[in-house]
Amino acid sequence: MNIPSLAAIKKELSYLDEKELISLILNLSKFTRDNKAFLYFKLNERDQPSLFVDTVKEELDKLFQTANTTSFYLTKKSAQTIRRKLNKALKFSANKTDQIELILFFCEKLKTYGYLKFNHPVISNLFQMQIQKAEKLILKLEDDLRYDYTQLLEQIS
């Protein structure tokens, strides 16, 4: 089956009336938890702009608290699992400051919960990759925000 381009889908959506669009969106939200979460954040971001960041931080913090860090292997696997959750959450937001904030939160928690004390190459590389990702995003910001986030980044790394 050939899946049509976004332009073709957009064109077809323009022909639908409001009730059909609402029905389609609700059906789409039933397929996965991610679709439902994305829809929820988009509907509520005008009223509560920090809702997305706060929710993701809370979820990541729970994962850090419950992670098994008794051995190198389990610590590495826990860090990779949490990073996958972070990356999935980053796809929901196009806002660069939200993305930077979440990446820096993740890096800070890696340090706080002692993941870096193991000196495991996978964990160290994971940490460095997130720092580099944050640096690239920071370069795309305005000067005043760039300065603030650069200070935070230096404190963490």
OpenMM code with the backbone's topology and positions (N, CA, C; nanometers):
from openmm import Vec3, app, unit

residues = "MET ASN ILE PRO SER LEU ALA ALA ILE LYS LYS GLU LEU SER TYR LEU ASP GLU LYS GLU LEU ILE SER LEU ILE LEU ASN LEU SER LYS PHE THR ARG ASP ASN LYS ALA PHE LEU TYR PHE LYS LEU ASN GLU ARG ASP GLN PRO SER LEU PHE VAL ASP THR VAL LYS GLU GLU LEU ASP LYS LEU PHE GLN THR ALA ASN THR THR SER PHE TYR LEU THR LYS LYS SER ALA GLN THR ILE ARG ARG LYS LEU ASN LYS ALA LEU LYS PHE SER ALA ASN LYS THR ASP GLN ILE GLU LEU ILE LEU PHE PHE CYS GLU LYS LEU LYS THR TYR GLY TYR LEU LYS PHE ASN HIS PRO VAL ILE SER ASN LEU PHE GLN MET GLN ILE GLN LYS ALA GLU LYS LEU ILE LEU LYS LEU GLU ASP ASP LEU ARG TYR ASP TYR THR GLN LEU LEU GLU GLN ILE SER".split()
positions = [
    Vec3(0.0828, -0.1179, 0.0000),
    Vec3(0.0000, 0.0000, 0.0000),
    Vec3(0.0875, 0.1245, 0.0000),
    Vec3(0.0627, 0.2150, -0.0932),
    Vec3(0.1345, 0.3419, -0.0963),
    Vec3(0.0632, 0.4424, -0.0079),
    Vec3(0.1372, 0.4964, 0.0850),
    Vec3(0.0816, 0.5984, 0.1738),
    Vec3(0.1007, 0.7333, 0.1068),
    Vec3(-0.0056, 0.8132, 0.0976),
    Vec3(0.0051, 0.9420, 0.0278),
    Vec3(0.0900, 1.0419, 0.1053),
    Vec3(0.1323, 1.1444, 0.0378),
    Vec3(0.2145, 1.2485, 0.0994),
    Vec3(0.1303, 1.3332, 0.1941),
    Vec3(0.1972, 1.4122, 0.2756),
    Vec3(0.1268, 1.5016, 0.3667),
    Vec3(0.0423, 1.6036, 0.2913),
    Vec3(0.0913, 1.6494, 0.1780),
    Vec3(0.0159, 1.7451, 0.0976),
    Vec3(-0.1164, 1.6848, 0.0509),
    Vec3(-0.1137, 1.5595, 0.0102),
    Vec3(-0.2357, 1.4928, -0.0349),
    Vec3(-0.3328, 1.4740, 0.0813),
    Vec3(-0.2803, 1.4375, 0.1959),
    Vec3(-0.3657, 1.4212, 0.3146),
    Vec3(-0.4267, 1.5558, 0.3546),
    Vec3(-0.3454, 1.6600, 0.3512),
    Vec3(-0.3950, 1.7937, 0.3856),
    Vec3(-0.5068, 1.8353, 0.2905),
    Vec3(-0.4894, 1.8045, 0.1645),
    Vec3(-0.5907, 1.8395, 0.0638),
    Vec3(-0.7216, 1.7664, 0.0925),
    Vec3(-0.7112, 1.6374, 0.1249),
    Vec3(-0.8305, 1.5585, 0.1560),
    Vec3(-0.8980, 1.6080, 0.2841),
    Vec3(-0.8200, 1.6473, 0.3825),
    Vec3(-0.8764, 1.6987, 0.5076),
    Vec3(-0.9511, 1.8297, 0.4871),
    Vec3(-0.9072, 1.9080, 0.3912),
    Vec3(-0.9733, 2.0360, 0.3657),
    Vec3(-1.1159, 2.0176, 0.3133),
    Vec3(-1.1460, 1.8996, 0.2587),
    Vec3(-1.2802, 1.8723, 0.2072),
    Vec3(-1.3779, 1.8287, 0.3163),
    Vec3(-1.3263, 1.7913, 0.4338),
    Vec3(-1.4124, 1.7407, 0.5406),
    Vec3(-1.4762, 1.8549, 0.6190),
    Vec3(-1.5959, 1.8300, 0.6699),
    Vec3(-1.6583, 1.9320, 0.7553),
    Vec3(-1.6124, 1.9122, 0.9007),
    Vec3(-1.6568, 1.9986, 0.9887),
    Vec3(-1.6081, 2.0018, 1.1270),
    Vec3(-1.6369, 1.8713, 1.2017),
    Vec3(-1.7559, 1.8162, 1.1876),
    Vec3(-1.7923, 1.6933, 1.2588),
    Vec3(-1.7064, 1.5757, 1.2137),
    Vec3(-1.6825, 1.5687, 1.0843),
    Vec3(-1.5995, 1.4600, 1.0315),
    Vec3(-1.4554, 1.4729, 1.0810),
    Vec3(-1.4052, 1.5954, 1.0882),
    Vec3(-1.2696, 1.6177, 1.1397),
    Vec3(-1.2588, 1.5771, 1.2861),
    Vec3(-1.3568, 1.6155, 1.3653),
    Vec3(-1.3561, 1.5800, 1.5077),
    Vec3(-1.3587, 1.4282, 1.5231),
    Vec3(-1.4439, 1.3630, 1.4480),
    Vec3(-1.4521, 1.2172, 1.4533),
    Vec3(-1.3194, 1.1523, 1.4131),
    Vec3(-1.2583, 1.2028, 1.3086),
    Vec3(-1.1305, 1.1503, 1.2617),
    Vec3(-1.0206, 1.1674, 1.3670),
    Vec3(-1.0171, 1.2838, 1.4294),
    Vec3(-0.9159, 1.3103, 1.5317),
    Vec3(-0.9369, 1.2203, 1.6532),
    Vec3(-1.0608, 1.2015, 1.6925),
    Vec3(-1.0884, 1.1132, 1.8061),
    Vec3(-1.0508, 0.9687, 1.7751),
    Vec3(-1.0795, 0.9245, 1.6536),
    Vec3(-1.0389, 0.7890, 1.6146),
    Vec3(-0.8871, 0.7750, 1.6146),
    Vec3(-0.8187, 0.8763, 1.5678),
    Vec3(-0.6726, 0.8742, 1.5658),
    Vec3(-0.6161, 0.8693, 1.7079),
    Vec3(-0.6801, 0.9396, 1.7988),
    Vec3(-0.6303, 0.9425, 1.9371),
    Vec3(-0.6505, 0.8089, 2.0071),
    Vec3(-0.7385, 0.7249, 1.9567),
    Vec3(-0.7635, 0.5939, 2.0180),
    Vec3(-0.6561, 0.4909, 1.9845),
    Vec3(-0.5798, 0.5144, 1.8784),
    Vec3(-0.4830, 0.4146, 1.8345),
    Vec3(-0.3674, 0.3951, 1.9307),
    Vec3(-0.3048, 0.5042, 1.9732),
    Vec3(-0.1920, 0.4892, 2.0648),
    Vec3(-0.2014, 0.5921, 2.1758),
    Vec3(-0.1338, 0.5602, 2.2832),
    Vec3(-0.1264, 0.6526, 2.3969),
    Vec3(-0.0526, 0.7799, 2.3565),
    Vec3(0.0442, 0.7670, 2.2671),
    Vec3(0.1215, 0.8825, 2.2208),
    Vec3(0.0332, 0.9817, 2.1464),
    Vec3(-0.0548, 0.9303, 2.0604),
    Vec3(-0.1462, 1.0192, 1.9885),
    Vec3(-0.2369, 1.0946, 2.0859),
    Vec3(-0.2850, 1.0220, 2.1863),
    Vec3(-0.3730, 1.0843, 2.2851),
    Vec3(-0.2975, 1.1902, 2.3654),
    Vec3(-0.1740, 1.1588, 2.4037),
    Vec3(-0.0934, 1.2555, 2.4787),
    Vec3(-0.0637, 1.3793, 2.3948),
    Vec3(-0.0283, 1.3586, 2.2695),
    Vec3(0.0001, 1.4711, 2.1798),
    Vec3(-0.1219, 1.5610, 2.1656),
    Vec3(-0.2368, 1.5007, 2.1447),
    Vec3(-0.3605, 1.5774, 2.1314),
    Vec3(-0.3906, 1.6549, 2.2596),
    Vec3(-0.3733, 1.5898, 2.3738),
    Vec3(-0.3983, 1.6550, 2.5028),
    Vec3(-0.3079, 1.7764, 2.5215),
    Vec3(-0.1795, 1.7611, 2.4929),
    Vec3(-0.0852, 1.8727, 2.5103),
    Vec3(-0.1159, 1.9867, 2.4138),
    Vec3(-0.1500, 1.9539, 2.2910),
    Vec3(-0.1799, 2.0588, 2.1933),
    Vec3(-0.3072, 2.1354, 2.2296),
    Vec3(-0.4047, 2.0660, 2.2846),
    Vec3(-0.5291, 2.1326, 2.3232),
    Vec3(-0.5115, 2.2216, 2.4462),
    Vec3(-0.4184, 2.1863, 2.5340),
    Vec3(-0.4032, 2.2590, 2.6596),
    Vec3(-0.2826, 2.3514, 2.6659),
    Vec3(-0.2012, 2.3574, 2.5597),
    Vec3(-0.0796, 2.4372, 2.5682),
    Vec3(-0.1060, 2.5874, 2.5704),
    Vec3(-0.2204, 2.6315, 2.5195),
    Vec3(-0.2522, 2.7746, 2.5258),
    Vec3(-0.2804, 2.8174, 2.6692),
    Vec3(-0.3532, 2.7336, 2.7429),
    Vec3(-0.3894, 2.7666, 2.8800),
    Vec3(-0.2738, 2.7437, 2.9774),
    Vec3(-0.1992, 2.6375, 2.9564),
    Vec3(-0.0887, 2.6010, 3.0446),
    Vec3(0.0355, 2.5696, 2.9619),
    Vec3(0.1148, 2.6710, 2.9287),
    Vec3(0.2294, 2.6477, 2.8398),
    Vec3(0.3355, 2.5534, 2.8976),
    Vec3(0.3466, 2.5454, 3.0289),
    Vec3(0.4496, 2.4600, 3.0885),
    Vec3(0.3975, 2.3211, 3.1226),
    Vec3(0.2739, 2.2899, 3.0875),
    Vec3(0.2148, 2.1606, 3.1205),
    Vec3(0.2950, 2.0453, 3.0611),
    Vec3(0.3331, 2.0567, 2.9354),
    Vec3(0.4079, 1.9508, 2.8686),
    Vec3(0.5405, 1.9249, 2.9386),
    Vec3(0.6170, 2.0296, 2.9614),
    Vec3(0.7496, 2.0147, 3.0234),
    Vec3(0.7358, 1.9574, 3.1644),
    Vec3(0.6425, 2.0093, 3.2410),
    Vec3(0.6238, 1.9615, 3.3778),
    Vec3(0.5833, 1.8144, 3.3809),
    Vec3(0.4952, 1.7755, 3.2913),
    Vec3(0.4495, 1.6363, 3.2863),
    Vec3(0.5629, 1.5426, 3.2487),
    Vec3(0.6402, 1.5799, 3.1501),
    Vec3(0.7514, 1.4948, 3.1062),
    Vec3(0.8585, 1.4870, 3.2152),
    Vec3(0.8878, 1.5997, 3.2801),
    Vec3(0.9867, 1.5981, 3.3883),
    Vec3(0.9420, 1.5059, 3.5019),
    Vec3(0.8154, 1.5125, 3.5343),
    Vec3(0.7613, 1.4277, 3.6398),
    Vec3(0.7735, 1.2800, 3.6023),
    Vec3(0.7410, 1.2479, 3.4783),
    Vec3(0.7500, 1.1096, 3.4319),
    Vec3(0.8950, 1.0603, 3.4308),
    Vec3(0.9867, 1.1449, 3.3826),
    Vec3(1.1282, 1.1058, 3.3803),
    Vec3(1.1823, 1.0891, 3.5214),
    Vec3(1.1425, 1.1769, 3.6114),
    Vec3(1.1893, 1.1674, 3.7496),
    Vec3(1.1431, 1.0372, 3.8141),
    Vec3(1.0195, 0.9966, 3.7881),
    Vec3(0.9698, 0.8680, 3.8404),
    Vec3(1.0540, 0.7531, 3.7863),
    Vec3(1.0873, 0.7603, 3.6573),
    Vec3(1.1694, 0.6548, 3.5975),
    Vec3(1.3081, 0.6501, 3.6607),
    Vec3(1.3661, 0.7663, 3.6876),
    Vec3(1.4972, 0.7691, 3.7530),
    Vec3(1.4894, 0.7120, 3.8944),
    Vec3(1.3832, 0.7437, 3.9652),
    Vec3(1.3695, 0.6966, 4.1032),
    Vec3(1.3508, 0.5455, 4.1110),
    Vec3(1.2804, 0.4890, 4.0142),
    Vec3(1.2521, 0.3454, 4.0183),
    Vec3(1.3537, 0.2617, 3.9415),
    Vec3(1.4499, 0.3246, 3.8790),
    Vec3(1.5480, 0.2515, 3.7976),
    Vec3(1.6390, 0.1669, 3.8862),
    Vec3(1.6803, 0.0546, 3.8313),
    Vec3(1.7693, -0.0356, 3.9006),
    Vec3(1.9139, 0.0019, 3.8667),
    Vec3(1.9883, 0.0482, 3.9648),
    Vec3(2.1265, 0.0912, 3.9413),
    Vec3(2.2245, 0.0083, 4.0237),
    Vec3(2.1953, -0.1197, 4.0401),
    Vec3(2.2812, -0.2040, 4.1226),
    Vec3(2.4035, -0.2569, 4.0484),
    Vec3(2.3983, -0.2569, 3.9159),
    Vec3(2.5136, -0.3063, 3.8392),
    Vec3(2.5327, -0.2203, 3.7151),
    Vec3(2.6497, -0.2387, 3.6512),
    Vec3(2.6789, -0.1664, 3.5278),
    Vec3(2.5700, -0.1908, 3.4238),
    Vec3(2.5396, -0.3175, 3.4043),
    Vec3(2.4469, -0.3568, 3.2990),
    Vec3(2.3076, -0.2977, 3.3214),
    Vec3(2.2549, -0.3129, 3.4414),
    Vec3(2.1207, -0.2638, 3.4706),
    Vec3(2.1135, -0.1113, 3.4679),
    Vec3(2.2209, -0.0481, 3.5111),
    Vec3(2.2256, 0.0979, 3.5069),
    Vec3(2.2244, 0.1462, 3.3628),
    Vec3(2.3031, 0.0811, 3.2795),
    Vec3(2.3077, 0.1171, 3.1368),
    Vec3(2.1711, 0.0991, 3.0722),
    Vec3(2.1071, -0.0141, 3.0979),
    Vec3(1.9759, -0.0413, 3.0395),
    Vec3(1.8712, 0.0588, 3.0889),
    Vec3(1.8773, 0.0954, 3.2159),
    Vec3(1.7833, 0.1941, 3.2706),
    Vec3(1.8031, 0.3297, 3.2046),
    Vec3(1.9279, 0.3704, 3.1886),
    Vec3(1.9575, 0.4994, 3.1260),
    Vec3(1.9092, 0.5011, 2.9813),
    Vec3(1.9280, 0.3915, 2.9104),
    Vec3(1.8835, 0.3849, 2.7712),
    Vec3(1.7308, 0.3885, 2.7608),
    Vec3(1.6640, 0.3227, 2.8535),
    Vec3(1.5174, 0.3230, 2.8549),
    Vec3(1.4639, 0.4634, 2.8800),
    Vec3(1.5233, 0.5314, 2.9762),
    Vec3(1.4800, 0.6668, 3.0089),
    Vec3(1.5080, 0.7611, 2.8923),
    Vec3(1.6220, 0.7424, 2.8257),
    Vec3(1.6539, 0.8256, 2.7100),
    Vec3(1.5536, 0.8060, 2.5974),
    Vec3(1.5087, 0.6811, 2.5763),
    Vec3(1.4077, 0.6550, 2.4737),
    Vec3(1.2775, 0.7293, 2.5057),
    Vec3(1.2393, 0.7298, 2.6325),
    Vec3(1.1203, 0.8053, 2.6745),
    Vec3(1.1399, 0.9542, 2.6477),
    Vec3(1.2587, 1.0043, 2.6772),
    Vec3(1.2900, 1.1451, 2.6527),
    Vec3(1.2790, 1.1775, 2.5047),
    Vec3(1.3386, 1.0950, 2.4210),
    Vec3(1.3354, 1.1200, 2.2761),
    Vec3(1.1937, 1.1163, 2.2213),
    Vec3(1.1121, 1.0259, 2.2733),
    Vec3(0.9727, 1.0194, 2.2311),
    Vec3(0.9001, 1.1474, 2.2703),
    Vec3(0.9289, 1.1979, 2.3904),
    Vec3(0.8654, 1.3216, 2.4370),
    Vec3(0.9136, 1.4419, 2.3568),
    Vec3(1.0398, 1.4422, 2.3169),
    Vec3(1.0940, 1.5550, 2.2406),
    Vec3(1.0251, 1.5695, 2.1046),
    Vec3(0.9741, 1.4608, 2.0505),
    Vec3(0.9049, 1.4664, 1.9219),
    Vec3(0.7728, 1.5416, 1.9323),
    Vec3(0.7152, 1.5473, 2.0518),
    Vec3(0.5872, 1.6151, 2.0711),
    Vec3(0.5989, 1.7656, 2.0657),
    Vec3(0.7157, 1.8185, 2.0957),
    Vec3(0.7302, 1.9637, 2.1066),
    Vec3(0.8238, 2.0173, 1.9993),
    Vec3(0.7778, 2.1194, 1.9312),
    Vec3(0.8626, 2.1873, 1.8331),
    Vec3(0.9322, 2.3066, 1.8972),
    Vec3(0.8990, 2.3353, 2.0211),
    Vec3(0.9559, 2.4484, 2.0930),
    Vec3(1.0982, 2.4136, 2.1395),
    Vec3(1.1962, 2.4877, 2.0903),
    Vec3(1.3373, 2.4594, 2.1216),
    Vec3(1.3680, 2.4735, 2.2703),
    Vec3(1.3087, 2.5726, 2.3362),
    Vec3(1.3378, 2.5914, 2.4793),
    Vec3(1.2847, 2.4739, 2.5613),
    Vec3(1.1692, 2.4208, 2.5236),
    Vec3(1.1168, 2.3027, 2.5936),
    Vec3(1.2092, 2.1838, 2.5744),
    Vec3(1.2574, 2.1669, 2.4532),
    Vec3(1.3474, 2.0553, 2.4248),
    Vec3(1.4773, 2.0682, 2.5038),
    Vec3(1.5330, 2.1876, 2.5069),
    Vec3(1.6572, 2.2104, 2.5813),
    Vec3(1.6353, 2.1838, 2.7295),
    Vec3(1.5249, 2.2336, 2.7809),
    Vec3(1.4950, 2.2158, 2.9222),
    Vec3(1.4851, 2.0677, 2.9589),
    Vec3(1.4214, 1.9896, 2.8739),
    Vec3(1.4075, 1.8468, 2.9011),
    Vec3(1.5410, 1.7735, 2.8890),
    Vec3(1.6196, 1.8080, 2.7910),
    Vec3(1.7501, 1.7431, 2.7744),
    Vec3(1.8403, 1.7762, 2.8937),
    Vec3(1.8417, 1.9009, 2.9351),
    Vec3(1.9238, 1.9397, 3.0495),
    Vec3(1.8735, 1.8743, 3.1782),
    Vec3(1.7428, 1.8591, 3.1913),
    Vec3(1.6854, 1.7898, 3.3065),
    Vec3(1.7343, 1.6448, 3.3095),
    Vec3(1.7309, 1.5799, 3.1934),
    Vec3(1.7771, 1.4418, 3.1827),
    Vec3(1.9246, 1.4306, 3.2235),
    Vec3(2.0077, 1.5203, 3.1720),
    Vec3(2.1509, 1.5171, 3.2038),
    Vec3(2.1751, 1.5435, 3.3524),
    Vec3(2.1001, 1.6369, 3.4067),
    Vec3(2.1135, 1.6681, 3.5489),
    Vec3(2.0771, 1.5466, 3.6347),
    Vec3(1.9717, 1.4767, 3.5981),
    Vec3(1.9293, 1.3587, 3.6736),
    Vec3(2.0290, 1.2438, 3.6582),
    Vec3(2.0923, 1.2327, 3.5416),
    Vec3(2.1970, 1.1306, 3.5261),
    Vec3(2.3078, 1.1532, 3.6288),
    Vec3(2.3428, 1.2785, 3.6488),
    Vec3(2.4466, 1.3113, 3.7469),
    Vec3(2.3952, 1.2935, 3.8898),
    Vec3(2.2750, 1.3419, 3.9155),
    Vec3(2.2188, 1.3379, 4.0502),
    Vec3(2.2034, 1.1951, 4.1019),
    Vec3(2.1527, 1.1079, 4.0178),
    Vec3(2.1281, 0.9708, 4.0596),
    Vec3(2.2502, 0.8799, 4.0452),
    Vec3(2.3652, 0.9351, 4.0118),
    Vec3(2.4905, 0.8610, 4.0131),
    Vec3(2.5153, 0.7692, 3.8954),
    Vec3(2.4521, 0.7940, 3.7846),
    Vec3(2.4742, 0.7099, 3.6667),
    Vec3(2.6156, 0.7263, 3.6127),
    Vec3(2.6700, 0.8460, 3.6256),
    Vec3(2.8021, 0.8718, 3.5670),
    Vec3(2.9162, 0.8171, 3.6530),
    Vec3(2.8890, 0.7826, 3.7778),
    Vec3(2.9949, 0.7314, 3.8653),
    Vec3(3.0454, 0.5942, 3.8219),
    Vec3(2.9653, 0.5227, 3.7426),
    Vec3(3.0062, 0.3908, 3.6960),
    Vec3(3.1158, 0.3978, 3.5903),
    Vec3(3.1337, 0.5144, 3.5279),
    Vec3(3.2311, 0.5327, 3.4199),
    Vec3(3.2136, 0.4285, 3.3098),
    Vec3(3.0900, 0.3947, 3.2835),
    Vec3(3.0570, 0.3006, 3.1767),
    Vec3(3.0570, 0.3778, 3.0449),
    Vec3(3.1255, 0.3272, 2.9423),
    Vec3(3.1348, 0.4029, 2.8164),
    Vec3(2.9990, 0.4323, 2.7517),
    Vec3(2.9048, 0.3412, 2.7614),
    Vec3(2.7736, 0.3632, 2.7001),
    Vec3(2.7019, 0.4783, 2.7708),
    Vec3(2.7069, 0.4795, 2.9027),
    Vec3(2.6411, 0.5860, 2.9792),
    Vec3(2.7114, 0.7193, 2.9556),
    Vec3(2.8441, 0.7180, 2.9537),
    Vec3(2.9191, 0.8409, 2.9278),
    Vec3(2.8890, 0.8967, 2.7888),
    Vec3(2.8826, 0.8085, 2.6892),
    Vec3(2.8502, 0.8514, 2.5527),
    Vec3(2.7075, 0.9042, 2.5439),
    Vec3(2.6162, 0.8376, 2.6131),
    Vec3(2.4774, 0.8818, 2.6157),
    Vec3(2.4692, 1.0235, 2.6728),
    Vec3(2.5411, 1.0467, 2.7814),
    Vec3(2.5435, 1.1784, 2.8448),
    Vec3(2.6025, 1.2828, 2.7498),
    Vec3(2.7150, 1.2506, 2.6869),
    Vec3(2.7803, 1.3439, 2.5953),
    Vec3(2.6950, 1.3742, 2.4723),
    Vec3(2.6243, 1.2740, 2.4223),
    Vec3(2.5364, 1.2952, 2.3063),
    Vec3(2.4229, 1.3910, 2.3416),
    Vec3(2.3688, 1.3785, 2.4617),
    Vec3(2.2612, 1.4685, 2.5036),
    Vec3(2.3140, 1.6103, 2.5231),
    Vec3(2.4345, 1.6217, 2.5763),
    Vec3(2.4971, 1.7541, 2.5925),
    Vec3(2.5175, 1.8186, 2.4557),
    Vec3(2.5653, 1.7408, 2.3584),
    Vec3(2.5848, 1.7935, 2.2234),
    Vec3(2.4532, 1.8341, 2.1593),
    Vec3(2.3501, 1.7544, 2.1820),
    Vec3(2.2178, 1.7865, 2.1287),
    Vec3(2.1687, 1.9193, 2.1874),
    Vec3(2.1899, 1.9377, 2.3169),
    Vec3(2.1496, 2.0624, 2.3833),
    Vec3(2.2301, 2.1803, 2.3277),
    Vec3(2.3601, 2.1605, 2.3066),
    Vec3(2.4445, 2.2681, 2.2521),
    Vec3(2.3949, 2.3125, 2.1142),
    Vec3(2.3591, 2.2157, 2.0290),
    Vec3(2.3095, 2.2493, 1.8950),
    Vec3(2.1793, 2.3282, 1.9030),
    Vec3(2.0920, 2.2877, 1.9941),
    Vec3(1.9651, 2.3586, 2.0087),
    Vec3(1.9863, 2.4989, 2.0660),
    Vec3(2.0803, 2.5124, 2.1576),
    Vec3(2.1080, 2.6422, 2.2196),
    Vec3(2.1573, 2.7422, 2.1154),
    Vec3(2.2361, 2.6952, 2.0193),
    Vec3(2.2874, 2.7838, 1.9147),
    Vec3(2.1768, 2.8447, 1.8297),
    Vec3(2.0613, 2.7815, 1.8267),
    Vec3(1.9502, 2.8299, 1.7450),
    Vec3(1.8625, 2.9312, 1.8185),
    Vec3(1.8936, 2.9582, 1.9449),
    Vec3(1.8118, 3.0501, 2.0249),
    Vec3(1.8588, 3.1942, 2.0116),
    Vec3(1.7759, 3.2844, 2.0626),
    Vec3(1.8134, 3.4259, 2.0687),
    Vec3(1.9241, 3.4438, 2.1726),
    Vec3(1.9931, 3.5579, 2.1658),
    Vec3(2.1108, 3.5807, 2.2490),
    Vec3(2.0839, 3.5695, 2.3980),
    Vec3(1.9761, 3.6314, 2.4480),
    Vec3(1.9515, 3.6300, 2.5916),
    Vec3(1.9196, 3.4893, 2.6417),
    Vec3(1.8392, 3.4149, 2.5669),
    Vec3(1.8098, 3.2767, 2.6047),
    Vec3(1.9336, 3.1889, 2.5897),
    Vec3(2.0114, 3.2136, 2.4862),
    Vec3(2.1333, 3.1368, 2.4634),
    Vec3(2.2275, 3.1495, 2.5829),
    Vec3(2.2412, 3.2711, 2.6345),
    Vec3(2.3289, 3.2938, 2.7486),
    Vec3(2.2785, 3.2175, 2.8716),
    Vec3(2.1488, 3.2255, 2.8994),
    Vec3(2.0917, 3.1577, 3.0162),
    Vec3(2.1109, 3.0065, 3.0083),
    Vec3(2.0797, 2.9490, 2.8929),
    Vec3(2.0919, 2.8046, 2.8792),
    Vec3(2.2383, 2.7590, 2.8730),
    Vec3(2.3255, 2.8438, 2.8230),
    Vec3(2.4680, 2.8099, 2.8235),
    Vec3(2.5203, 2.8013, 2.9660),
    Vec3(2.4758, 2.8931, 3.0505),
    Vec3(2.5121, 2.8872, 3.1925),
    Vec3(2.4646, 2.7582, 3.2577),
    Vec3(2.3404, 2.7200, 3.2303),
    Vec3(2.2871, 2.5956, 3.2852),
    Vec3(2.3656, 2.4746, 3.2341),
    Vec3(2.3979, 2.4776, 3.1071),
    Vec3(2.4726, 2.3664, 3.0475),
    Vec3(2.6101, 2.3526, 3.1106),
    Vec3(2.6755, 2.4646, 3.1360),
    Vec3(2.8080, 2.4601, 3.1988),
    Vec3(2.8008, 2.4062, 3.3403),
    Vec3(2.6933, 2.4359, 3.4124),
    Vec3(2.6775, 2.3835, 3.5474),
    Vec3(2.6605, 2.2312, 3.5459),
    Vec3(2.5909, 2.1818, 3.4460),
    Vec3(2.5627, 2.0387, 3.4392),
    Vec3(2.6842, 1.9604, 3.3897),
    Vec3(2.7510, 2.0114, 3.2857),
    Vec3(2.8645, 1.9373, 3.2289),
    Vec3(2.9926, 1.9804, 3.2927),
] * unit.nanometer
topology = app.Topology()
chain = topology.addChain("A")
for resn in residues:
    res = topology.addResidue(resn, chain)
    for name in ("N", "CA", "C"):
        topology.addAtom(name, app.Element.getBySymbol(name[0]), res)
